Amino acid sequence: MRLLVVNEQGDWPLAVHEMIGVHGIKPLGVPSCRKACDPELLSQVDAVLVCEPPDDLDAEAWQKDLQLLADALASQRLTGIRLSPDTAGVASGDDHALMVTPADASAEELWGRVATIRQYRPFLLQLDQQVAAMQRLGKKLNQQFVEVDQELRLASRLQRDFLPRSFPQLGEIRFGAMYRPAAWVSGDMYDVFRIDENHVGCYLADAVGHGIAAGLLTMFIKQAVIGKRIHQGGYTIVPPAEVLASLNAELARQELPNCQFVTACYALIDTQTTEITFSRAGHPHPIHVSASGECSEVRTIGGLLGVFPEENFVSARLELLPGEKLLLYSDGLEDKIIAGRNRQQGQVQFTPEFRELARQPLNVCLRSLGARLDGLEGSLQPLDDVTLVGIEHLG
Protein backbone atom coordinates (compact mmCIF):
# COMPACT_ATOMS: atom_id res chain seq x y z
CA MET A 1 0.00 0.00 0.00
CA ARG A 2 1.37 3.37 -1.07
CA LEU A 3 -0.48 6.08 0.85
CA LEU A 4 -0.07 9.84 0.60
CA VAL A 5 -1.15 11.76 3.71
CA VAL A 6 -1.92 15.46 3.37
CA ASN A 7 -1.80 17.12 6.78
CA GLU A 8 -1.40 20.83 7.46
CA GLN A 9 -1.24 20.31 11.24
CA GLY A 10 1.75 19.09 13.21
CA ASP A 11 0.31 15.77 14.40
CA TRP A 12 -1.57 13.20 12.39
CA PRO A 13 -4.92 11.98 13.72
CA LEU A 14 -4.73 9.00 16.11
CA ALA A 15 -6.75 6.74 13.79
CA VAL A 16 -4.25 7.37 10.99
CA HIS A 17 -1.34 6.44 13.29
CA GLU A 18 -3.11 3.24 14.35
CA MET A 19 -3.93 2.23 10.76
CA ILE A 20 -0.33 2.77 9.65
CA GLY A 21 1.05 0.80 12.56
CA VAL A 22 -1.35 -2.16 12.36
CA HIS A 23 -1.07 -2.64 8.60
CA GLY A 24 2.59 -1.79 8.19
CA ILE A 25 2.06 1.15 5.86
CA LYS A 26 4.98 3.43 5.03
CA PRO A 27 3.18 6.61 4.02
CA LEU A 28 4.38 9.70 2.21
CA GLY A 29 3.50 12.98 3.85
CA VAL A 30 3.04 16.49 2.45
CA PRO A 31 2.09 19.64 4.40
CA SER A 32 -0.50 21.08 1.98
CA CYS A 33 -3.02 20.19 -0.73
CA ARG A 34 -1.15 22.33 -3.24
CA LYS A 35 2.06 20.34 -2.77
CA ALA A 36 0.09 17.10 -3.11
CA CYS A 37 -0.97 18.11 -6.63
CA ASP A 38 2.44 17.19 -8.04
CA PRO A 39 1.74 14.61 -10.83
CA GLU A 40 5.03 12.83 -10.24
CA LEU A 41 4.17 12.41 -6.56
CA LEU A 42 0.63 11.20 -7.28
CA SER A 43 1.93 8.65 -9.79
CA GLN A 44 3.76 6.88 -6.92
CA VAL A 45 0.75 6.29 -4.63
CA ASP A 46 -2.40 4.15 -4.52
CA ALA A 47 -4.57 6.46 -2.41
CA VAL A 48 -4.57 9.91 -0.79
CA LEU A 49 -5.72 10.79 2.74
CA VAL A 50 -6.50 14.47 3.44
CA CYS A 51 -6.65 15.50 7.09
CA GLU A 52 -8.70 18.44 8.31
CA PRO A 53 -6.82 21.78 8.33
CA PRO A 54 -6.25 23.74 11.54
CA ASP A 55 -8.96 26.20 12.59
CA ASP A 56 -6.78 29.26 11.99
CA LEU A 57 -6.17 28.40 8.31
CA ASP A 58 -7.88 30.51 5.64
CA ALA A 59 -10.90 28.30 4.85
CA GLU A 60 -11.59 29.82 1.43
CA ALA A 61 -7.99 29.40 0.24
CA TRP A 62 -7.90 25.84 1.59
CA GLN A 63 -11.09 24.94 -0.30
CA LYS A 64 -9.54 26.22 -3.54
CA ASP A 65 -6.42 24.13 -2.91
CA LEU A 66 -8.63 21.15 -2.12
CA GLN A 67 -10.42 21.56 -5.44
CA LEU A 68 -7.06 21.67 -7.23
CA LEU A 69 -6.14 18.42 -5.52
CA ALA A 70 -9.45 16.85 -6.53
CA ASP A 71 -8.78 17.80 -10.16
CA ALA A 72 -5.26 16.35 -9.94
CA LEU A 73 -6.60 13.12 -8.45
CA ALA A 74 -9.21 12.82 -11.21
CA SER A 75 -6.55 13.25 -13.90
CA GLN A 76 -4.48 10.46 -12.30
CA ARG A 77 -7.52 8.22 -11.78
CA LEU A 78 -6.93 8.34 -8.02
CA THR A 79 -9.44 8.51 -5.20
CA GLY A 80 -8.82 10.36 -1.95
CA ILE A 81 -10.30 10.24 1.52
CA ARG A 82 -11.05 13.50 3.26
CA LEU A 83 -11.40 13.50 7.02
CA SER A 84 -14.08 16.03 7.91
CA PRO A 85 -16.92 16.69 10.33
CA ASP A 86 -19.10 16.85 7.20
CA THR A 87 -20.40 13.32 6.59
CA ALA A 88 -22.73 14.09 3.66
CA GLY A 89 -20.88 11.71 1.34
CA VAL A 90 -18.90 13.23 -1.51
CA ALA A 91 -17.64 16.73 -0.95
CA SER A 92 -19.42 19.31 -3.09
CA GLY A 93 -17.40 20.38 -6.10
CA ASP A 94 -14.71 17.74 -5.65
CA ASP A 95 -15.75 15.85 -8.83
CA HIS A 96 -16.21 12.61 -6.87
CA ALA A 97 -12.43 12.30 -6.42
CA LEU A 98 -12.62 12.73 -2.63
CA MET A 99 -14.74 10.62 -0.29
CA VAL A 100 -15.74 12.39 2.92
CA THR A 101 -15.19 10.35 6.09
CA PRO A 102 -15.92 11.46 9.66
CA ALA A 103 -12.85 12.84 11.39
CA ASP A 104 -13.45 10.51 14.34
CA ALA A 105 -13.56 7.37 12.18
CA SER A 106 -11.77 4.35 13.58
CA ALA A 107 -8.53 2.96 12.20
CA GLU A 108 -10.34 -0.09 10.78
CA GLU A 109 -12.90 2.05 9.00
CA LEU A 110 -10.12 4.11 7.43
CA TRP A 111 -8.30 0.95 6.43
CA GLY A 112 -11.46 -0.47 4.85
CA ARG A 113 -11.84 2.61 2.67
CA VAL A 114 -8.16 2.78 1.76
CA ALA A 115 -8.02 -0.95 0.95
CA THR A 116 -11.13 -0.63 -1.27
CA ILE A 117 -9.53 2.23 -3.19
CA ARG A 118 -6.35 0.20 -3.73
CA GLN A 119 -8.38 -2.84 -4.85
CA TYR A 120 -10.31 -0.98 -7.52
CA ARG A 121 -7.57 1.29 -8.85
CA PRO A 122 -6.05 -1.37 -11.17
CA PHE A 123 -9.46 -1.79 -12.75
CA LEU A 124 -9.72 1.94 -13.31
CA LEU A 125 -6.28 2.01 -14.90
CA GLN A 126 -7.21 -0.93 -17.11
CA LEU A 127 -10.42 0.82 -18.06
CA ASP A 128 -8.38 3.90 -18.96
CA GLN A 129 -6.20 1.81 -21.24
CA GLN A 130 -9.25 0.31 -22.90
CA VAL A 131 -10.82 3.74 -23.39
CA ALA A 132 -7.56 5.02 -24.91
CA ALA A 133 -7.48 1.99 -27.23
CA MET A 134 -11.10 2.61 -28.23
CA GLN A 135 -10.30 6.25 -28.93
CA ARG A 136 -7.41 5.21 -31.17
CA LEU A 137 -9.68 2.72 -32.91
CA GLY A 138 -12.39 5.34 -33.30
CA LYS A 139 -9.90 7.76 -34.84
CA LYS A 140 -8.75 5.06 -37.27
CA LEU A 141 -12.34 4.15 -38.16
CA ASN A 142 -13.22 7.80 -38.75
CA GLN A 143 -10.26 8.08 -41.07
CA GLN A 144 -11.37 4.96 -42.94
CA PHE A 145 -14.95 6.25 -43.13
CA VAL A 146 -13.69 9.47 -44.66
CA GLU A 147 -11.66 7.51 -47.24
CA VAL A 148 -14.63 5.26 -48.06
CA ASP A 149 -16.89 8.30 -48.39
CA GLN A 150 -14.43 9.95 -50.78
CA GLU A 151 -14.21 6.77 -52.86
CA LEU A 152 -18.01 6.48 -52.98
CA ARG A 153 -18.29 10.10 -54.06
CA LEU A 154 -15.83 9.39 -56.87
CA ALA A 155 -17.73 6.23 -57.85
CA SER A 156 -20.95 8.26 -57.90
CA ARG A 157 -19.43 10.86 -60.23
CA LEU A 158 -18.08 8.15 -62.51
CA GLN A 159 -21.44 6.39 -62.63
CA ARG A 160 -23.22 9.62 -63.49
CA ASP A 161 -20.72 10.15 -66.30
CA PHE A 162 -22.10 6.99 -67.90
CA LEU A 163 -25.59 8.50 -68.00
CA PRO A 164 -26.58 10.53 -71.07
CA ARG A 165 -25.69 14.18 -70.73
CA SER A 166 -28.18 15.18 -73.41
CA PHE A 167 -30.94 13.43 -75.33
CA PRO A 168 -31.27 13.07 -79.10
CA GLN A 169 -33.98 15.21 -80.70
CA LEU A 170 -35.40 13.64 -83.84
CA GLY A 171 -38.66 14.83 -85.33
CA GLU A 172 -41.38 15.42 -82.76
CA ILE A 173 -40.04 12.89 -80.25
CA ARG A 174 -38.51 14.23 -77.04
CA PHE A 175 -36.95 12.46 -74.05
CA GLY A 176 -36.51 13.30 -70.39
CA ALA A 177 -35.31 11.58 -67.22
CA MET A 178 -35.32 11.89 -63.44
CA TYR A 179 -32.58 10.04 -61.57
CA ARG A 180 -32.45 9.85 -57.76
CA PRO A 181 -29.96 7.34 -56.24
CA ALA A 182 -30.73 6.13 -52.70
CA ALA A 183 -26.99 6.08 -51.91
CA TRP A 184 -23.84 7.42 -53.51
CA VAL A 185 -23.88 4.56 -56.02
CA SER A 186 -27.15 3.54 -57.66
CA GLY A 187 -28.56 0.23 -58.83
CA ASP A 188 -30.51 2.00 -61.58
CA MET A 189 -29.08 2.61 -65.04
CA TYR A 190 -30.72 4.23 -68.05
CA ASP A 191 -29.64 5.38 -71.47
CA VAL A 192 -31.12 7.06 -74.53
CA PHE A 193 -28.95 6.73 -77.62
CA ARG A 194 -29.29 7.34 -81.32
CA ILE A 195 -29.03 4.22 -83.47
CA ASP A 196 -29.36 5.83 -86.90
CA GLU A 197 -31.14 8.78 -88.50
CA ASN A 198 -34.59 7.45 -87.69
CA HIS A 199 -34.21 5.18 -84.66
CA VAL A 200 -33.43 5.76 -81.01
CA GLY A 201 -32.78 3.12 -78.39
CA CYS A 202 -33.91 3.67 -74.80
CA TYR A 203 -33.71 1.46 -71.74
CA LEU A 204 -34.06 1.52 -67.97
CA ALA A 205 -32.46 -1.27 -65.91
CA ASP A 206 -32.63 -1.89 -62.18
CA ALA A 207 -30.10 -4.16 -60.45
CA VAL A 208 -31.43 -5.75 -57.28
CA GLY A 209 -30.71 -3.61 -54.23
CA HIS A 210 -28.59 -0.48 -54.29
CA GLY A 211 -25.08 0.46 -53.31
CA ILE A 212 -21.70 -0.72 -54.56
CA ALA A 213 -22.66 -4.25 -55.66
CA ALA A 214 -25.68 -3.03 -57.61
CA GLY A 215 -23.66 -0.12 -59.00
CA LEU A 216 -20.99 -2.46 -60.38
CA LEU A 217 -23.72 -4.50 -62.03
CA THR A 218 -25.07 -1.41 -63.79
CA MET A 219 -21.66 -0.86 -65.37
CA PHE A 220 -21.83 -4.38 -66.77
CA ILE A 221 -25.32 -3.67 -68.14
CA LYS A 222 -24.11 -0.46 -69.77
CA GLN A 223 -21.55 -2.40 -71.80
CA ALA A 224 -23.77 -5.40 -72.51
CA VAL A 225 -26.75 -3.57 -74.04
CA ILE A 226 -26.21 -3.61 -77.80
CA GLY A 227 -28.78 -1.81 -79.95
CA LYS A 228 -27.28 -2.57 -83.34
CA ARG A 229 -24.80 -4.98 -84.83
CA ILE A 230 -22.33 -3.61 -87.34
CA HIS A 231 -21.20 -5.97 -90.07
CA GLN A 232 -19.47 -5.70 -93.37
CA GLY A 233 -21.50 -3.53 -95.64
CA GLY A 234 -23.84 -2.08 -93.02
CA TYR A 235 -25.58 -2.70 -89.75
CA THR A 236 -28.63 -4.41 -88.29
CA ILE A 237 -30.89 -2.88 -85.67
CA VAL A 238 -31.40 -5.41 -82.90
CA PRO A 239 -35.07 -5.89 -81.88
CA PRO A 240 -35.81 -5.18 -78.20
CA ALA A 241 -36.60 -8.83 -77.41
CA GLU A 242 -33.20 -9.88 -78.75
CA VAL A 243 -31.46 -7.09 -76.83
CA LEU A 244 -32.89 -8.40 -73.57
CA ALA A 245 -32.23 -12.03 -74.51
CA SER A 246 -28.59 -11.24 -75.22
CA LEU A 247 -28.25 -9.27 -71.96
CA ASN A 248 -29.91 -12.11 -70.05
CA ALA A 249 -27.51 -14.67 -71.52
CA GLU A 250 -24.50 -12.51 -70.61
CA LEU A 251 -25.69 -12.06 -67.03
CA ALA A 252 -26.52 -15.76 -66.61
CA ARG A 253 -23.11 -16.71 -67.98
CA GLN A 254 -21.46 -14.78 -65.13
CA GLU A 255 -23.14 -17.05 -62.53
CA LEU A 256 -23.35 -14.20 -60.06
CA PRO A 257 -23.67 -15.23 -56.37
CA ASN A 258 -26.28 -14.10 -53.85
CA CYS A 259 -29.15 -14.11 -56.35
CA GLN A 260 -27.99 -10.99 -58.17
CA PHE A 261 -30.60 -10.31 -60.85
CA VAL A 262 -31.75 -7.38 -62.95
CA THR A 263 -35.03 -6.02 -64.24
CA ALA A 264 -35.11 -3.94 -67.42
CA CYS A 265 -37.28 -2.42 -70.10
CA TYR A 266 -35.85 -1.68 -73.53
CA ALA A 267 -37.62 0.40 -76.17
CA LEU A 268 -36.85 1.06 -79.83
CA ILE A 269 -38.37 4.29 -81.18
CA ASP A 270 -38.94 4.94 -84.87
CA THR A 271 -38.99 8.72 -85.00
CA GLN A 272 -40.58 8.80 -88.46
CA THR A 273 -43.59 6.63 -87.70
CA THR A 274 -43.50 7.39 -83.91
CA GLU A 275 -43.91 3.65 -83.34
CA ILE A 276 -42.32 2.26 -80.18
CA THR A 277 -41.38 -1.39 -79.92
CA PHE A 278 -40.42 -2.49 -76.44
CA SER A 279 -39.76 -5.55 -74.31
CA ARG A 280 -39.56 -5.89 -70.56
CA ALA A 281 -37.81 -8.29 -68.19
CA GLY A 282 -39.43 -8.39 -64.76
CA HIS A 283 -39.62 -4.60 -64.78
CA PRO A 284 -42.68 -2.47 -63.93
CA HIS A 285 -44.94 -2.17 -66.97
CA PRO A 286 -44.47 1.05 -68.96
CA ILE A 287 -47.26 3.60 -68.57
CA HIS A 288 -48.94 5.10 -71.59
CA VAL A 289 -50.35 8.61 -71.07
CA SER A 290 -52.86 9.72 -73.68
CA ALA A 291 -53.16 13.28 -74.94
CA SER A 292 -56.10 13.79 -72.56
CA GLY A 293 -54.04 12.57 -69.61
CA GLU A 294 -55.55 9.08 -69.22
CA CYS A 295 -53.00 6.57 -67.87
CA SER A 296 -52.77 2.85 -68.65
CA GLU A 297 -50.15 0.12 -68.36
CA VAL A 298 -48.79 -1.40 -71.57
CA ARG A 299 -48.30 -5.05 -70.65
CA THR A 300 -45.80 -7.56 -71.95
CA ILE A 301 -44.34 -10.71 -70.39
CA GLY A 302 -40.70 -11.42 -69.60
CA GLY A 303 -38.78 -12.88 -66.67
CA LEU A 304 -35.91 -11.48 -64.64
CA LEU A 305 -32.52 -11.07 -66.25
CA GLY A 306 -29.68 -13.29 -65.11
CA VAL A 307 -31.81 -16.14 -63.72
CA PHE A 308 -32.68 -18.47 -66.62
CA PRO A 309 -30.26 -18.42 -69.59
CA GLU A 310 -32.92 -19.49 -72.12
CA GLU A 311 -35.59 -16.99 -71.05
CA ASN A 312 -37.78 -15.73 -73.91
CA PHE A 313 -38.92 -12.13 -74.15
CA VAL A 314 -41.95 -10.76 -75.98
CA SER A 315 -42.17 -7.44 -77.77
CA ALA A 316 -45.10 -5.06 -77.85
CA ARG A 317 -45.78 -2.16 -80.19
CA LEU A 318 -47.35 1.19 -79.55
CA GLU A 319 -47.84 4.18 -81.82
CA LEU A 320 -47.19 7.33 -79.85
CA LEU A 321 -49.71 9.91 -81.06
CA PRO A 322 -49.27 13.68 -80.72
CA GLY A 323 -49.48 14.80 -77.10
CA GLU A 324 -48.92 11.29 -75.74
CA LYS A 325 -46.17 9.99 -73.46
CA LEU A 326 -44.65 6.64 -72.53
CA LEU A 327 -43.08 6.45 -69.09
CA LEU A 328 -40.54 3.86 -67.91
CA TYR A 329 -39.86 3.82 -64.17
CA SER A 330 -37.98 1.78 -61.57
CA ASP A 331 -39.75 0.06 -58.66
CA GLY A 332 -38.57 2.74 -56.22
CA LEU A 333 -41.39 4.88 -57.65
CA GLU A 334 -44.11 2.23 -57.68
CA ASP A 335 -45.82 3.29 -54.46
CA LYS A 336 -45.97 6.89 -55.75
CA ILE A 337 -47.58 5.77 -59.03
CA ILE A 338 -49.70 2.69 -58.30
CA ALA A 339 -52.49 2.99 -55.72
CA GLY A 340 -53.82 -0.57 -56.14
CA ARG A 341 -54.24 -3.53 -58.47
CA ASN A 342 -56.99 -5.97 -59.35
CA ARG A 343 -54.89 -8.89 -60.53
CA GLN A 344 -57.87 -11.03 -61.54
CA GLN A 345 -59.18 -8.39 -63.93
CA GLY A 346 -55.76 -7.02 -64.78
CA GLN A 347 -56.73 -3.50 -63.77
CA VAL A 348 -54.52 -0.94 -62.07
CA GLN A 349 -55.45 2.16 -60.14
CA PHE A 350 -53.09 5.13 -60.28
CA THR A 351 -52.57 7.59 -57.46
CA PRO A 352 -54.35 10.95 -57.83
CA GLU A 353 -50.99 12.75 -57.53
CA PHE A 354 -49.52 10.78 -60.42
CA ARG A 355 -52.60 11.29 -62.63
CA GLU A 356 -52.29 15.01 -62.01
CA LEU A 357 -48.57 15.05 -62.86
CA ALA A 358 -48.96 12.85 -65.94
CA ARG A 359 -51.21 15.44 -67.62
CA GLN A 360 -48.40 17.97 -67.69
CA PRO A 361 -45.72 18.24 -70.39
CA LEU A 362 -42.86 15.79 -69.82
CA ASN A 363 -40.31 18.33 -68.58
CA VAL A 364 -42.85 19.88 -66.19
CA CYS A 365 -43.97 16.43 -65.03
CA LEU A 366 -40.43 15.38 -64.15
CA ARG A 367 -39.66 18.65 -62.39
CA SER A 368 -42.88 18.53 -60.36
CA LEU A 369 -42.38 14.87 -59.46
CA GLY A 370 -38.87 15.62 -58.20
CA ALA A 371 -40.17 18.51 -56.09
CA ARG A 372 -42.82 16.26 -54.52
CA LEU A 373 -40.26 13.60 -53.71
CA ASP A 374 -38.08 16.23 -52.03
CA GLY A 375 -41.00 17.26 -49.86
CA LEU A 376 -41.71 13.79 -48.52
CA GLU A 377 -40.68 12.72 -45.03
CA GLY A 378 -37.41 10.77 -45.19
CA SER A 379 -36.48 12.18 -48.60
CA LEU A 380 -32.85 12.61 -47.49
CA GLN A 381 -32.58 8.85 -46.86
CA PRO A 382 -34.77 7.11 -49.47
CA LEU A 383 -35.19 3.36 -49.23
CA ASP A 384 -34.59 2.68 -52.92
CA ASP A 385 -33.25 4.25 -56.08
CA VAL A 386 -35.79 6.28 -58.05
CA THR A 387 -35.56 6.69 -61.83
CA LEU A 388 -38.09 7.67 -64.51
CA VAL A 389 -37.45 7.95 -68.23
CA GLY A 390 -40.10 9.57 -70.41
CA ILE A 391 -40.76 9.58 -74.17
CA GLU A 392 -43.07 12.32 -75.46
CA HIS A 393 -44.60 13.07 -78.86
CA LEU A 394 -44.86 16.85 -78.99
CA GLY A 395 -47.35 16.93 -81.87
Protein Blocks (a to p, Z undefined) as FASTA:
>chain_A
ZZddddfbfbdcfklmmmmmmnopacdddfbfklmmpmklmmmpfbdcdddddfkbcfkl
mmmmmmmmmmmmmmnopacddddfblnbpaehklopaccddfkbcfklmmmmmmmmmmmm
mmmmmmmmmmmmmmmmmmmmmmmmmmmmmmmmmmmmmmmmmpcfbdcdehjbccdddddd
fblbdcbdcddddfblmbccddddddehedjklmmmmmmmmmmpcfbdcdehiacdddfk
lmmmmmmmmmmmnopghhiacddddddddfklopacdddehiacdddddfkopacddddd
dddehiammbccddddddddehiacddddfklmmmmmnbdcfknopacddfklmmmmmpc
fklmmmmmmmmmmmpghklmcfbdcdddddddeZZ
